């Protein structure tokens, strides 16, 4: 199991890559193409598109709200401000995104946290303020193999095992709407998982190659 010192070392190394990611590379393009909707008019769900965001959105402090149904945990933390990751908050996010079954945590990819935060912050602009339900975050190889044996959707080379993926859902958003929004960030792969029932399906988000699939 990673120690606190390991988390700090790995987190700081990763934050150097993630901090400028959203705005240094595409900031000018986003600012030039921004097309804000009237404050009193929420767009149809199929128009949720992260590429319409302006630079101000990406440089503001980032607070992420997560719920982990499997363990009953909740957290809401300011994890990024002034261009830097807040170490204590980052550790807390790594903990809630841990492998609950395997009882092991890992240093999560800040690029993934950026996508999760961006998704949540984007829909909040239209009055939808809901925590992200995390169904799966980091996974140990043992946990991943056990899921495969049980017939649960899991890739043998899963990015969950590299702390670069999460399965999430948001109340009031369908898998199509949530997945379309996550995909519009262009940060990696997006899997759409449709299920019947009151909770519905979920979305897999990762920081690997850009691709989409349905499961």
Secondary structure, 3 states (H helix, E strand, C coil): CCCHHHHHHHHHHHHHHHCCHHHHCCHHHHHHHCCCCCCCCCCCHHHCCHHHCCHHHHHCCEEEEEEECCCCEEEEEEEEECCEECHHHHHHHHHHCCECCCCECCCCCHHHHHHHHHHHHHHHCCCCCCCEEEEECCCCHHHHHHHHHCCCCCCCCCHHHHCCEEEEECCCCCHHHHHHHHHHCCCCEEEEECCCCCCCCEEEEECCCCEEEEC
